[in-house]
Structures are given as C-alpha cells and as structure tokens.
Amino acid sequence: MSTVTIAIIAAAVVVVAVLAIGVVATRRRRRLRKRFGPLYDRLAGERDSRLEVDAELAGRERRVRGLDIQPLTESARARYALQWAGIQEQFVDTPADAVASSQLLVIAVITELGYPAEDPAQVLADLSVEHAATLDHFRAAEETSRNAAAGTASTEDLRLAMIDYRALLRDLVGEPAAGNGTSGTEPASVPDPAEGQAADTQPELAAADPGH
C-alpha cells in the first residue's frame, strides 16, 4: 500500500470521526434544548458559546442523577396541601407573612424530595433539570420574598408571588410524567390561590384589598 493511499485512508478516517462527533453533539444539543426549553436559550445568550451551555447543562444532569431524588408519598402530598391551604387563609390578613410561609413550604418540599437546599443558586440549577418549566415562577417569587423582607413589596406583588409559589409547588408535588424525565402532572391536591373556597373561610387572593 502506497504512502498516498495510506494518507487518503487516514484523512477519510479523520473526516468520518469529525462527522460522527458532530452528529453526537447535535443530538445532545437538541435533547438539552428540548429538556431545558427557554432556559437553554437564556444561557446561550449569557455564555461565550453553545458548547459551554451544553457542557453546563449536561453537568447539571449528572449531578442530579447522583442525588437521591424520590417522589413524595401520598401522605406527604396531602400534608403539604393542607399546609398550603392554611397559608392561603393567612394571606388575607398578613400577606407578607403568607409569602414568607410559602417560601418555607417550598424549601421543605425541595428538601423532602432530596435536593440539597443550602445554596439558593445550586437549588435553581438542580431544579432546572426536572422542573425547568416552572423555574421562572420560582425566581419571581423569590425576588418578591426578598422585597417583602425589605418592606418594598406591594400587596399585588405578594399576591403574584403566592401564585408563583403555587405553580412551583404543583410541579414539585406532582408524580413525574413517565418516560420524559419531567414533572408534567398538576395534582388537584395543591389548590390554586386564585380559586377561593367558601367566601367566609377562603376569599380569593385576587380579591384581597390592599387597603385592608
């Protein structure tokens, strides 16, 4: 076999290897974009390259696979639903306290699921793997919680924070949807804060009067 033939074969092998790597990278990127949704595009706008985004999100997946994440039992789901109902009632008289209680309830659920909750930034990164669809709700609610602690949140801000926390709670307590690695169900056990119960016991949050 001549030197020229060997060189051609070697070049062909390199080309095939490069194409194979490109195909694998493209497939991984499509999978990550499907799983993380708008978060992928947001990170792509913040990072220097999409390769960096792919590596970061794949790293998040590996980390979460190493955690002992377990779905809540039915009794735990019922317990959290009762706590949430009490927090809704609390909102009518003390909305800022209700938002603070909602934040603590979310942390309790996150911890019971098996996520480490000490580092807020790490919590967001970990939750993005299975709960990317509701992460913006969490960010918005957490910002309002900080404003409430500083005394700068309006009653409307607090009401929206309750709705944001409720959206996250529904996602967290739901059974994971089979086969897609995300939580897709929205159990009725976590009531909607904008859906009032009996008027004398559970007024709608949307009707809460900022002046009272």
DRENPA-3360 file (N, C-alpha, C; in nm, 2 decimals, always signed):
BEGIN
1 = MSTVTIAI = +0.09/-0.12/+0.00/+0.00/+0.00/+0.00/+0.09/+0.12/+0.00 ~ +0.06/+0.21/-0.09/+0.15/+0.33/-0.11/+0.12/+0.43/+0.00 ~ +0.22/+0.52/+0.02/+0.21/+0.63/+0.12/+0.09/+0.71/+0.09 ~ +0.06/+0.74/-0.04/-0.05/+0.83/-0.08/-0.18/+0.76/-0.03 ~ -0.19/+0.63/-0.06/-0.32/+0.56/-0.02/-0.34/+0.56/+0.13 ~ -0.23/+0.54/+0.20/-0.24/+0.54/+0.35/-0.29/+0.68/+0.40 ~ -0.23/+0.78/+0.33/-0.27/+0.92/+0.37/-0.41/+0.95/+0.35 ~ -0.46/+0.90/+0.23/-0.60/+0.92/+0.19/-0.69/+0.85/+0.29;
9 = IAAAVVVV = -0.66/+0.72/+0.33/-0.74/+0.64/+0.42/-0.74/+0.71/+0.56 ~ -0.62/+0.76/+0.60/-0.61/+0.83/+0.73/-0.70/+0.96/+0.73 ~ -0.70/+1.03/+0.62/-0.78/+1.15/+0.61/-0.93/+1.12/+0.62 ~ -0.96/+1.01/+0.55/-1.10/+0.97/+0.54/-1.15/+0.93/+0.68 ~ -1.06/+0.86/+0.76/-1.10/+0.82/+0.89/-1.12/+0.94/+0.98 ~ -1.03/+1.04/+0.97/-1.05/+1.17/+1.04/-1.18/+1.24/+1.01 ~ -1.21/+1.24/+0.88/-1.33/+1.31/+0.84/-1.45/+1.24/+0.90 ~ -1.45/+1.11/+0.89/-1.57/+1.03/+0.95/-1.58/+1.05/+1.10;
17 = AVLAIGVV = -1.46/+1.05/+1.17/-1.46/+1.08/+1.31/-1.52/+1.21/+1.35 ~ -1.48/+1.31/+1.27/-1.53/+1.45/+1.29/-1.68/+1.46/+1.27 ~ -1.72/+1.40/+1.16/-1.87/+1.40/+1.13/-1.95/+1.32/+1.24 ~ -1.89/+1.21/+1.29/-1.96/+1.14/+1.40/-1.97/+1.22/+1.52 ~ -1.86/+1.29/+1.56/-1.86/+1.37/+1.68/-1.97/+1.49/+1.66 ~ -1.97/+1.54/+1.54/-2.07/+1.65/+1.51/-2.21/+1.60/+1.53 ~ -2.24/+1.48/+1.48/-2.37/+1.42/+1.49/-2.41/+1.40/+1.64 ~ -2.32/+1.35/+1.71/-2.34/+1.32/+1.85/-2.37/+1.46/+1.93;
25 = ATRRRRRL = -2.29/+1.56/+1.90/-2.30/+1.69/+1.96/-2.44/+1.75/+1.92 ~ -2.48/+1.74/+1.80/-2.60/+1.79/+1.75/-2.72/+1.73/+1.82 ~ -2.71/+1.60/+1.83/-2.82/+1.52/+1.90/-2.83/+1.56/+2.05 ~ -2.72/+1.57/+2.11/-2.72/+1.61/+2.25/-2.77/+1.75/+2.27 ~ -2.74/+1.84/+2.18/-2.79/+1.98/+2.19/-2.94/+1.98/+2.17 ~ -2.99/+1.91/+2.08/-3.14/+1.90/+2.06/-3.21/+1.85/+2.18 ~ -3.15/+1.74/+2.24/-3.21/+1.69/+2.36/-3.21/+1.79/+2.47 ~ -3.10/+1.86/+2.49/-3.09/+1.95/+2.60/-3.18/+2.07/+2.58;
33 = RKRFGPLY = -3.20/+2.12/+2.45/-3.29/+2.23/+2.43/-3.43/+2.18/+2.45 ~ -3.46/+2.06/+2.42/-3.60/+2.01/+2.44/-3.62/+2.00/+2.59 ~ -3.53/+1.95/+2.67/-3.55/+1.93/+2.81/-3.55/+2.06/+2.89 ~ -3.46/+2.15/+2.86/-3.45/+2.28/+2.94/-3.53/+2.39/+2.88 ~ -3.57/+2.38/+2.76/-3.66/+2.48/+2.70/-3.60/+2.62/+2.69 ~ -3.68/+2.72/+2.73/-3.63/+2.86/+2.72/-3.50/+2.88/+2.80 ~ -3.48/+2.80/+2.91/-3.36/+2.82/+2.99/-3.23/+2.80/+2.90 ~ -3.24/+2.70/+2.81/-3.12/+2.68/+2.72/-3.09/+2.81/+2.64;
41 = DRLAGERD = -3.19/+2.87/+2.58/-3.17/+2.99/+2.50/-3.12/+3.10/+2.59 ~ -3.17/+3.11/+2.71/-3.13/+3.22/+2.80/-2.98/+3.21/+2.84 ~ -2.94/+3.08/+2.87/-2.80/+3.06/+2.90/-2.71/+3.08/+2.78 ~ -2.76/+3.05/+2.66/-2.68/+3.07/+2.54/-2.65/+3.21/+2.52 ~ -2.75/+3.30/+2.56/-2.72/+3.44/+2.55/-2.63/+3.50/+2.65 ~ -2.60/+3.42/+2.76/-2.51/+3.46/+2.87/-2.38/+3.40/+2.86 ~ -2.36/+3.29/+2.79/-2.23/+3.22/+2.78/-2.16/+3.25/+2.65 ~ -2.03/+3.22/+2.65/-1.95/+3.25/+2.53/-1.98/+3.16/+2.41;
49 = SRLEVDAE = -2.03/+3.04/+2.44/-2.06/+2.95/+2.32/-2.16/+2.85/+2.37 ~ -2.23/+2.79/+2.27/-2.32/+2.69/+2.29/-2.26/+2.56/+2.35 ~ -2.13/+2.54/+2.31/-2.06/+2.42/+2.37/-2.05/+2.44/+2.52 ~ -2.03/+2.56/+2.57/-2.02/+2.58/+2.71/-2.16/+2.56/+2.78 ~ -2.27/+2.60/+2.71/-2.40/+2.57/+2.76/-2.43/+2.43/+2.77 ~ -2.39/+2.35/+2.66/-2.42/+2.21/+2.65/-2.34/+2.14/+2.77 ~ -2.22/+2.18/+2.79/-2.14/+2.12/+2.90/-2.20/+2.15/+3.04 ~ -2.24/+2.27/+3.06/-2.30/+2.31/+3.19/-2.43/+2.23/+3.21;
57 = LAGRERRV = -2.52/+2.23/+3.12/-2.65/+2.16/+3.14/-2.63/+2.01/+3.15 ~ -2.54/+1.95/+3.08/-2.51/+1.81/+3.09/-2.45/+1.78/+3.23 ~ -2.37/+1.88/+3.28/-2.32/+1.86/+3.42/-2.43/+1.87/+3.52 ~ -2.53/+1.95/+3.50/-2.64/+1.96/+3.59/-2.71/+1.82/+3.59 ~ -2.73/+1.76/+3.48/-2.80/+1.63/+3.47/-2.72/+1.53/+3.55 ~ -2.59/+1.53/+3.53/-2.50/+1.43/+3.60/-2.51/+1.45/+3.75 ~ -2.51/+1.57/+3.80/-2.52/+1.60/+3.94/-2.66/+1.55/+4.00 ~ -2.76/+1.58/+3.93/-2.90/+1.54/+3.98/-2.91/+1.39/+3.98;
65 = RGLDIQPL = -2.86/+1.32/+3.88/-2.86/+1.18/+3.87/-2.79/+1.12/+4.00 ~ -2.69/+1.19/+4.05/-2.62/+1.14/+4.17/-2.69/+1.17/+4.30 ~ -2.80/+1.25/+4.29/-2.88/+1.28/+4.42/-2.99/+1.17/+4.43 ~ -3.03/+1.16/+4.56/-3.13/+1.06/+4.59/-3.27/+1.12/+4.58 ~ -3.31/+1.16/+4.46/-3.44/+1.23/+4.45/-3.55/+1.12/+4.45 ~ -3.65/+1.14/+4.53/-3.76/+1.05/+4.55/-3.89/+1.13/+4.54 ~ -3.99/+1.08/+4.47/-4.12/+1.15/+4.47/-4.19/+1.14/+4.60 ~ -4.27/+1.24/+4.63/-4.34/+1.24/+4.76/-4.44/+1.13/+4.77;
73 = TESARARY = -4.46/+1.08/+4.89/-4.57/+0.99/+4.92/-4.70/+1.06/+4.92 ~ -4.81/+0.98/+4.91/-4.94/+1.04/+4.90/-4.97/+1.12/+5.04 ~ -4.92/+1.06/+5.15/-4.94/+1.13/+5.28/-4.87/+1.26/+5.28 ~ -4.75/+1.26/+5.23/-4.67/+1.39/+5.22/-4.74/+1.49/+5.14 ~ -4.79/+1.45/+5.02/-4.86/+1.54/+4.93/-4.98/+1.60/+5.00 ~ -5.05/+1.51/+5.07/-5.17/+1.56/+5.14/-5.13/+1.66/+5.25 ~ -5.03/+1.63/+5.32/-4.98/+1.71/+5.43/-4.94/+1.85/+5.38 ~ -4.87/+1.86/+5.27/-4.83/+1.98/+5.21/-4.95/+2.06/+5.16;
81 = ALQWAGIQ = -5.05/+1.99/+5.10/-5.17/+2.05/+5.05/-5.25/+2.12/+5.17 ~ -5.25/+2.06/+5.28/-5.32/+2.12/+5.40/-5.24/+2.24/+5.45 ~ -5.11/+2.23/+5.45/-5.03/+2.35/+5.49/-5.05/+2.47/+5.39 ~ -5.06/+2.43/+5.26/-5.08/+2.54/+5.16/-5.21/+2.60/+5.18 ~ -5.32/+2.52/+5.21/-5.45/+2.58/+5.23/-5.45/+2.68/+5.35 ~ -5.37/+2.64/+5.46/-5.36/+2.73/+5.57/-5.29/+2.86/+5.53 ~ -5.19/+2.85/+5.45/-5.11/+2.97/+5.41/-5.20/+3.06/+5.32 ~ -5.29/+3.00/+5.24/-5.38/+3.09/+5.16/-5.47/+3.17/+5.26;
89 = EQFVDTPA = -5.52/+3.10/+5.36/-5.60/+3.18/+5.46/-5.52/+3.29/+5.53 ~ -5.40/+3.26/+5.55/-5.31/+3.36/+5.62/-5.29/+3.48/+5.53 ~ -5.29/+3.47/+5.40/-5.27/+3.58/+5.31/-5.37/+3.69/+5.33 ~ -5.49/+3.66/+5.36/-5.60/+3.76/+5.37/-5.56/+3.87/+5.48 ~ -5.51/+3.82/+5.59/-5.48/+3.92/+5.70/-5.33/+3.96/+5.70 ~ -5.24/+3.87/+5.67/-5.10/+3.91/+5.67/-5.03/+3.85/+5.55 ~ -5.05/+3.92/+5.43/-4.99/+3.87/+5.31/-4.84/+3.86/+5.31 ~ -4.77/+3.94/+5.37/-4.62/+3.93/+5.37/-4.58/+3.80/+5.45;
97 = DAVASSQL = -4.65/+3.78/+5.56/-4.62/+3.65/+5.63/-4.66/+3.53/+5.55 ~ -4.76/+3.54/+5.48/-4.81/+3.43/+5.39/-4.70/+3.39/+5.29 ~ -4.64/+3.50/+5.23/-4.54/+3.47/+5.13/-4.42/+3.41/+5.19 ~ -4.38/+3.46/+5.31/-4.27/+3.40/+5.38/-4.30/+3.25/+5.42 ~ -4.42/+3.22/+5.46/-4.46/+3.09/+5.48/-4.45/+3.00/+5.36 ~ -4.49/+3.06/+5.24/-4.49/+2.99/+5.12/-4.34/+2.95/+5.08 ~ -4.25/+3.05/+5.10/-4.11/+3.02/+5.08/-4.06/+2.90/+5.16 ~ -4.09/+2.90/+5.29/-4.05/+2.80/+5.38/-4.11/+2.66/+5.34;
105 = LVIAVITE = -4.24/+2.67/+5.29/-4.30/+2.54/+5.25/-4.23/+2.48/+5.12 ~ -4.20/+2.57/+5.03/-4.12/+2.53/+4.91/-3.99/+2.46/+4.95 ~ -3.92/+2.53/+5.04/-3.79/+2.47/+5.09/-3.81/+2.34/+5.15 ~ -3.92/+2.32/+5.23/-3.95/+2.19/+5.29/-3.97/+2.08/+5.19 ~ -4.05/+2.12/+5.09/-4.08/+2.02/+4.98/-3.95/+1.98/+4.91 ~ -3.87/+2.08/+4.87/-3.75/+2.06/+4.80/-3.66/+1.96/+4.88 ~ -3.65/+1.99/+5.01/-3.56/+1.91/+5.10/-3.61/+1.77/+5.10 ~ -3.75/+1.75/+5.12/-3.80/+1.62/+5.13/-3.79/+1.54/+5.00;
113 = LGYPAEDP = -3.79/+1.61/+4.89/-3.77/+1.54/+4.76/-3.63/+1.48/+4.75 ~ -3.53/+1.55/+4.82/-3.39/+1.50/+4.82/-3.29/+1.60/+4.76 ~ -3.34/+1.72/+4.73/-3.25/+1.83/+4.68/-3.18/+1.90/+4.80 ~ -3.05/+1.92/+4.80/-2.98/+2.00/+4.90/-3.03/+2.14/+4.88 ~ -3.07/+2.21/+4.99/-3.13/+2.34/+4.99/-3.05/+2.45/+5.05 ~ -2.92/+2.42/+5.08/-2.84/+2.52/+5.15/-2.80/+2.64/+5.06 ~ -2.77/+2.61/+4.93/-2.72/+2.72/+4.84/-2.83/+2.75/+4.74 ~ -2.89/+2.87/+4.75/-3.00/+2.91/+4.66/-2.97/+2.90/+4.51;
121 = AQVLADLS = -2.85/+2.93/+4.47/-2.81/+2.92/+4.33/-2.80/+2.78/+4.29 ~ -2.75/+2.69/+4.37/-2.74/+2.55/+4.34/-2.88/+2.49/+4.33 ~ -2.97/+2.53/+4.42/-3.11/+2.48/+4.42/-3.17/+2.51/+4.28 ~ -3.15/+2.63/+4.23/-3.21/+2.67/+4.10/-3.15/+2.58/+3.99 ~ -3.02/+2.56/+4.00/-2.95/+2.47/+3.90/-3.00/+2.33/+3.90 ~ -3.02/+2.28/+4.02/-3.07/+2.14/+4.04/-3.21/+2.12/+3.99 ~ -3.29/+2.22/+4.03/-3.43/+2.21/+3.99/-3.45/+2.23/+3.84 ~ -3.36/+2.29/+3.77/-3.37/+2.32/+3.63/-3.38/+2.19/+3.55;
129 = VEHAATLD = -3.32/+2.08/+3.61/-3.31/+1.95/+3.53/-3.45/+1.89/+3.52 ~ -3.53/+1.89/+3.63/-3.66/+1.83/+3.62/-3.78/+1.92/+3.62 ~ -3.75/+2.05/+3.66/-3.86/+2.15/+3.67/-3.83/+2.28/+3.60 ~ -3.77/+2.27/+3.49/-3.73/+2.39/+3.42/-3.85/+2.48/+3.38 ~ -3.97/+2.42/+3.36/-4.08/+2.49/+3.31/-4.14/+2.59/+3.41 ~ -4.11/+2.56/+3.54/-4.17/+2.64/+3.65/-4.06/+2.72/+3.72 ~ -3.94/+2.72/+3.67/-3.83/+2.79/+3.74/-3.84/+2.94/+3.74 ~ -3.90/+2.99/+3.63/-3.92/+3.14/+3.63/-4.02/+3.18/+3.74;
137 = HFRAAEET = -4.12/+3.10/+3.77/-4.21/+3.13/+3.88/-4.13/+3.13/+4.01 ~ -4.04/+3.04/+4.03/-3.96/+3.04/+4.15/-3.87/+3.16/+4.16 ~ -3.81/+3.20/+4.05/-3.72/+3.32/+4.06/-3.80/+3.44/+4.09 ~ -3.92/+3.46/+4.03/-4.00/+3.57/+4.05/-4.05/+3.58/+4.20 ~ -4.09/+3.46/+4.25/-4.14/+3.46/+4.39/-4.03/+3.49/+4.48 ~ -3.91/+3.43/+4.46/-3.80/+3.46/+4.55/-3.76/+3.61/+4.55 ~ -3.77/+3.67/+4.43/-3.74/+3.82/+4.43/-3.84/+3.89/+4.51 ~ -3.97/+3.86/+4.50/-4.07/+3.92/+4.58/-4.05/+3.90/+4.73;
145 = SRNAAAGT = -4.01/+3.78/+4.76/-3.98/+3.74/+4.90/-3.87/+3.83/+4.96 ~ -3.77/+3.86/+4.88/-3.66/+3.95/+4.93/-3.72/+4.09/+4.94 ~ -3.80/+4.13/+4.85/-3.86/+4.27/+4.86/-3.95/+4.28/+4.98 ~ -4.02/+4.17/+5.00/-4.11/+4.17/+5.12/-4.04/+4.18/+5.25 ~ -3.92/+4.11/+5.26/-3.84/+4.12/+5.37/-3.78/+4.26/+5.40 ~ -3.76/+4.33/+5.28/-3.72/+4.47/+5.29/-3.83/+4.57/+5.31 ~ -3.95/+4.52/+5.30/-4.07/+4.61/+5.32/-4.10/+4.69/+5.19 ~ -4.06/+4.64/+5.07/-4.09/+4.72/+4.95/-4.18/+4.65/+4.85;
153 = ASTEDLRL = -4.24/+4.54/+4.90/-4.34/+4.47/+4.81/-4.48/+4.51/+4.83 ~ -4.55/+4.54/+4.72/-4.69/+4.58/+4.73/-4.78/+4.45/+4.75 ~ -4.90/+4.48/+4.79/-5.00/+4.36/+4.81/-5.01/+4.29/+4.68 ~ -5.02/+4.36/+4.57/-5.03/+4.29/+4.44/-4.90/+4.21/+4.41 ~ -4.79/+4.26/+4.44/-4.66/+4.18/+4.43/-4.67/+4.05/+4.51 ~ -4.72/+4.06/+4.63/-4.73/+3.95/+4.72/-4.83/+3.85/+4.67 ~ -4.94/+3.90/+4.61/-5.04/+3.80/+4.55/-4.98/+3.73/+4.44 ~ -4.91/+3.79/+4.35/-4.84/+3.73/+4.24/-4.74/+3.63/+4.29;
161 = AMIDYRAL = -4.67/+3.66/+4.39/-4.57/+3.57/+4.45/-4.64/+3.44/+4.50 ~ -4.75/+3.46/+4.56/-4.83/+3.34/+4.60/-4.86/+3.25/+4.48 ~ -4.90/+3.31/+4.38/-4.94/+3.23/+4.26/-4.82/+3.17/+4.20 ~ -4.70/+3.24/+4.20/-4.58/+3.18/+4.15/-4.54/+3.06/+4.24 ~ -4.54/+3.08/+4.37/-4.51/+2.96/+4.46/-4.60/+2.85/+4.44 ~ -4.73/+2.88/+4.42/-4.83/+2.77/+4.39/-4.79/+2.69/+4.27 ~ -4.75/+2.76/+4.16/-4.72/+2.69/+4.03/-4.60/+2.60/+4.06 ~ -4.50/+2.65/+4.13/-4.38/+2.56/+4.16/-4.42/+2.44/+4.25;
169 = LRDLVGEP = -4.51/+2.47/+4.35/-4.55/+2.36/+4.44/-4.62/+2.25/+4.36 ~ -4.71/+2.29/+4.27/-4.78/+2.19/+4.19/-4.69/+2.11/+4.11 ~ -4.58/+2.17/+4.06/-4.49/+2.09/+3.98/-4.41/+2.00/+4.07 ~ -4.37/+2.05/+4.19/-4.28/+1.97/+4.28/-4.36/+1.85/+4.34 ~ -4.48/+1.86/+4.37/-4.55/+1.76/+4.44/-4.61/+1.66/+4.34 ~ -4.61/+1.69/+4.21/-4.67/+1.60/+4.12/-4.58/+1.48/+4.09 ~ -4.65/+1.37/+4.05/-4.57/+1.25/+4.02/-4.50/+1.28/+3.88 ~ -4.37/+1.24/+3.87/-4.31/+1.26/+3.74/-4.38/+1.19/+3.62;
177 = AAGNGTSG = -4.39/+1.26/+3.51/-4.45/+1.21/+3.39/-4.36/+1.09/+3.34 ~ -4.42/+0.98/+3.31/-4.35/+0.86/+3.27/-4.27/+0.89/+3.14 ~ -4.14/+0.85/+3.14/-4.06/+0.85/+3.02/-4.00/+0.97/+2.98 ~ -4.04/+1.09/+3.03/-3.98/+1.21/+2.98/-3.89/+1.29/+3.07 ~ -3.88/+1.24/+3.20/-3.78/+1.30/+3.29/-3.83/+1.43/+3.35 ~ -3.96/+1.47/+3.33/-4.00/+1.60/+3.38/-4.13/+1.57/+3.46 ~ -4.16/+1.67/+3.54/-4.29/+1.66/+3.61/-4.40/+1.73/+3.53 ~ -4.49/+1.65/+3.48/-4.59/+1.70/+3.39/-4.73/+1.71/+3.45;
185 = TEPASVPD = -4.75/+1.64/+3.56/-4.89/+1.64/+3.62/-4.91/+1.76/+3.71 ~ -5.03/+1.80/+3.73/-5.07/+1.91/+3.81/-5.18/+1.87/+3.91 ~ -5.14/+1.81/+4.02/-5.24/+1.74/+4.10/-5.34/+1.84/+4.17 ~ -5.46/+1.80/+4.18/-5.56/+1.88/+4.24/-5.53/+1.90/+4.39 ~ -5.44/+1.83/+4.45/-5.41/+1.84/+4.59/-5.35/+1.97/+4.63 ~ -5.30/+2.04/+4.54/-5.24/+2.18/+4.57/-5.34/+2.28/+4.51 ~ -5.42/+2.34/+4.60/-5.52/+2.44/+4.55/-5.46/+2.56/+4.48 ~ -5.54/+2.62/+4.39/-5.50/+2.74/+4.33/-5.54/+2.86/+4.42;
193 = PAEGQAAD = -5.44/+2.95/+4.45/-5.47/+3.06/+4.55/-5.57/+3.15/+4.49 ~ -5.59/+3.15/+4.36/-5.69/+3.24/+4.29/-5.82/+3.17/+4.28 ~ -5.84/+3.05/+4.33/-5.96/+2.98/+4.33/-6.01/+2.97/+4.47 ~ -6.10/+3.07/+4.52/-6.14/+3.08/+4.65/-6.23/+2.96/+4.69 ~ -6.23/+2.93/+4.82/-6.32/+2.83/+4.87/-6.44/+2.91/+4.93 ~ -6.50/+2.86/+5.03/-6.62/+2.92/+5.08/-6.58/+3.07/+5.12 ~ -6.67/+3.16/+5.09/-6.64/+3.30/+5.10/-6.61/+3.34/+5.24 ~ -6.67/+3.27/+5.34/-6.64/+3.31/+5.48/-6.51/+3.25/+5.53;
201 = TQPELAAA = -6.45/+3.16/+5.46/-6.33/+3.10/+5.51/-6.21/+3.12/+5.42 ~ -6.23/+3.13/+5.29/-6.12/+3.14/+5.19/-6.15/+3.23/+5.08 ~ -6.14/+3.36/+5.10/-6.16/+3.46/+4.99/-6.05/+3.44/+4.89 ~ -6.08/+3.48/+4.76/-5.99/+3.47/+4.66/-5.87/+3.57/+4.69 ~ -5.75/+3.52/+4.66/-5.64/+3.61/+4.67/-5.65/+3.73/+4.58 ~ -5.70/+3.71/+4.46/-5.72/+3.82/+4.37/-5.81/+3.93/+4.42 ~ -5.89/+3.89/+4.52/-5.99/+4.00/+4.57/-5.94/+4.06/+4.69 ~ -5.82/+4.03/+4.74/-5.76/+4.09/+4.86/-5.75/+4.24/+4.84;
209 = DPGH = -5.80/+4.32/+4.93/-5.79/+4.46/+4.92/-5.67/+4.52/+4.98 ~ -5.58/+4.58/+4.90/-5.45/+4.63/+4.95/-5.47/+4.73/+5.07 ~ -5.59/+4.79/+5.07/-5.62/+4.89/+5.17/-5.67/+4.84/+5.30 ~ -5.69/+4.70/+5.31/-5.75/+4.64/+5.43/-5.65/+4.54/+5.49;
% end
